[in-house]
Amino acid sequence: MLTQARERIDVLVYVAVFLHEAYPRLNDLLRERAGQGCAVRIAVGDADSPNVQQRGQEEKFGHGIESRCRLALLHYRSLIGTPGVELRTHGTTLYNSLYRADDQVMVNAHAWGVNAYGAPVWHLRRHGEGGMFDTYAQSFDAVWATATQVKGV
């Protein structure tokens, strides 16, 4: 899905280190997409956020989720300064993780006490205005507006 994106890639997660583990060339792909004019926005969890820490307790990860947030940020840091790529951290209560490529989005719906990898994933496509796709796109934008830009390498 990300390889086909032409206009926009949005990622909203606390951690999602599986992306870099499963796709070691992920950062190269994001640079390529951005170089072709695709806007790339990535928001990872702020390890110091009370909401992230609470999530760790609920999922029985404890401080593990905080370490994993830091690891996720480390994976993306090399993208800082890449034209067309923005990296931010957020401290919101994350009800779902979002992986958007143009008019498609994968929604990982979180369930209390369940690790994200054990929760359902929905593949939504935009069909007109005001549908489920737009609800999740607006949710991403709302979190993005509160997120903090990551600076420096």
PyMOL commands that set and color helices and strands:
alter all, ss='L'
color gray80, all
select helices_A, chain A and resi 2-4+18-22+26-35+50-58+64-79+116-118+132-146
alter helices_A, ss='H'
color red, helices_A
select strands_A, chain A and resi 8-12+39-45+85-90+96-101+104-109+121-125+148-149
alter strands_A, ss='S'
color yellow, strands_A
deselect
rebuild
show_as cartoon
